[in-house]
């Protein structure tokens, strides 16, 4: 009789424990993802452009002519961050001394790793002793972004302007952050443009060991930060909910309900993976979303295995296992979201 009375008490204690663990985890999870969600952390690292120092200029020979470069971005007719592909409307402008270099040679510029869809000279004028020329362009940029942190990823996109018709001994590009501007009306769903900056110098084109050429280069960078948490929750929340539901089976009395829910949890995790795969960027490495899927799947599998041998375990044993699983999940998320 005493055993019958203790069963409801143990079940109530198990439910309260699960509720307490869930509350602690929810508070912890919000705290952990706050920093990566609110902090800009791009994974892209680009090789720095080689700077033209006075000493280096002398090595190239001659006295190179400075060419001031600027960029204005009108918008993105096609923006596919997941596919590393962008179509960009922009205006490039140059200021230079026409007595030292010709407009024809200036006009031979291009952007690396792009397809020029349109290029029109739109304006020319004299500003003091300098000649001003600008070009409207539509370019298709195919870049390579890093998505290890998906779905909390931020990105830095680079556009490298080069002129293979010039050498560092003849000319070098000058620019500054104020020379890159963006249309204030640009709206990219799911992303915020938080910064833009520029670096100038030259790049090395190594055709073969005996034929190395250098070209003046201006590299424009745009920083994109993912906005909101809707995208994150659509991936993470279903995984966590299913895992927590599977843990609740430790409080069930019916063996049929226990095994049915445990098997159903694994099926739900597997089904959600197709959703994750559909919205994830193609990659040949494991992303945060993949790690979380694997952890949720392994967690539900552990719960199922424990429930299969459940008759040999007391409620106390199951409570201890619940605590261990929650601690393991917390430590894993702590490492995954706060690394680097």
LINKA-V397554 format. One record per backbone hydrogen bond with DSSP energy under -1.0 kcal/mol. NH is the residue of the N-H (numbers start at 0). CO is the residue of the C=O. E is the energy in kcal/mol with one decimal. If there is no record, write none. Layout:
[[NH;CO;E] [NH;CO;E]]
//
This chain:
[[4;0;-1.7] [5;1;-1.9] [6;2;-1.4] [9;5;-2.9] [10;6;-2.6] [11;7;-2.4] [12;8;-2.3] [13;9;-2.3] [14;10;-2.3] [15;11;-2.5] [16;12;-2.2] [17;13;-2.5] [18;14;-2.5] [19;15;-2.6] [20;16;-2.8] [21;17;-2.3] [22;18;-2.1] [23;19;-2.3] [24;20;-2.6] [25;21;-2.6] [26;22;-2.0] [27;23;-2.4] [28;24;-3.3] [29;25;-2.2] [30;26;-1.9] [31;27;-2.6] [32;28;-2.4] [36;32;-2.0] [37;33;-1.9] [38;34;-1.3] [49;201;-1.8] [56;52;-2.9] [57;53;-1.7] [58;54;-1.5] [59;55;-1.8] [60;56;-1.1] [64;169;-2.9] [66;171;-2.4] [67;94;-2.5] [68;173;-2.8] [69;92;-2.2] [70;178;-3.1] [71;90;-2.5] [72;180;-2.4] [73;88;-2.2] [74;88;-1.3] [77;86;-1.2] [79;84;-2.4] [83;80;-1.4] [84;79;-2.2] [85;140;-2.3] [86;77;-3.0] [87;138;-2.6] [88;74;-2.4] [89;136;-2.7] [90;71;-3.0] [91;134;-2.5] [92;69;-2.1] [93;132;-2.7] [94;67;-2.0] [95;130;-1.7] [99;96;-1.8] [100;96;-1.4] [105;101;-1.6] [106;102;-2.3] [108;105;-1.0] [109;161;-2.5] [111;159;-2.8] [114;139;-1.9] [116;137;-2.5] [117;137;-1.5] [119;135;-2.8] [121;133;-2.0] [122;133;-1.2] [124;131;-2.2] [126;129;-3.0] [129;126;-2.0] [130;95;-3.4] [131;124;-3.5] [132;93;-2.1] [133;122;-2.2] [134;91;-3.0] [135;119;-2.9] [136;89;-3.2] [137;117;-1.9] [138;87;-2.3] [139;114;-2.4] [140;85;-3.4] [141;112;-1.8] [142;83;-2.0] [149;146;-1.8] [151;148;-3.3] [154;223;-2.5] [156;221;-2.7] [158;219;-2.8] [160;217;-3.3] [161;109;-2.6] [162;215;-1.3] [165;162;-1.4] [169;166;-1.9] [170;166;-2.2] [171;64;-2.3] [173;66;-2.9] [178;175;-1.8] [179;176;-1.5] [180;70;-2.6] [182;72;-2.6] [185;182;-1.8] [190;187;-2.4] [191;224;-2.6] [193;222;-2.0] [196;220;-1.8] [198;218;-2.2] [200;216;-2.2] [201;49;-2.4] [202;214;-2.4] [204;212;-3.7] [206;204;-1.2] [206;210;-1.4] [210;207;-2.3] [212;204;-2.2] [214;202;-2.2] [216;200;-2.4] [217;160;-2.7] [218;198;-3.3] [219;158;-3.1] [220;196;-3.0] [221;156;-2.3] [222;194;-2.6] [223;154;-3.3] [224;191;-2.8] [226;189;-2.0] [232;228;-3.0] [233;229;-2.0] [234;231;-1.0] [235;231;-2.9] [236;232;-1.7] [239;235;-2.3] [240;236;-2.8] [241;237;-2.3] [242;238;-1.9] [243;239;-2.5] [244;240;-2.4] [245;241;-2.1] [246;242;-1.7] [247;243;-1.4] [248;245;-1.1] [249;246;-1.7] [250;247;-2.2] [251;248;-1.2] [257;253;-2.1] [258;254;-2.4] [259;255;-2.4] [260;256;-2.1] [261;257;-2.1] [262;258;-2.6] [263;259;-2.3] [264;260;-2.0] [265;261;-1.6] [266;262;-2.2] [267;263;-2.3] [268;264;-2.2] [269;265;-2.3] [270;266;-2.3] [271;267;-2.2] [272;268;-1.2] [275;271;-2.2] [276;272;-3.1] [277;273;-1.6] [278;274;-1.4] [279;275;-1.0] [287;147;-1.6] [288;149;-1.7] [290;286;-2.2] [291;287;-2.5] [292;288;-1.8] [293;289;-2.5] [294;290;-2.6] [295;291;-2.6] [296;292;-2.6] [297;293;-2.7] [298;294;-2.7] [299;295;-2.4] [300;296;-2.0] [301;297;-2.3] [302;298;-2.1] [303;299;-2.3] [304;300;-2.4] [305;301;-2.4] [306;302;-2.4] [307;303;-1.9] [308;304;-1.3] [309;306;-1.2] [311;308;-1.7] [312;309;-1.7] [317;313;-2.0] [318;314;-2.1] [319;315;-2.3] [320;316;-2.3] [321;317;-2.3] [322;318;-2.1] [323;319;-2.3] [324;320;-2.6] [325;321;-2.4] [326;322;-2.6] [327;323;-2.6] [328;324;-2.3] [329;325;-2.5] [330;326;-2.5] [331;327;-2.2] [332;328;-2.5] [333;329;-2.4] [334;330;-2.1] [335;331;-2.7] [336;332;-2.6] [337;333;-1.4]]
//
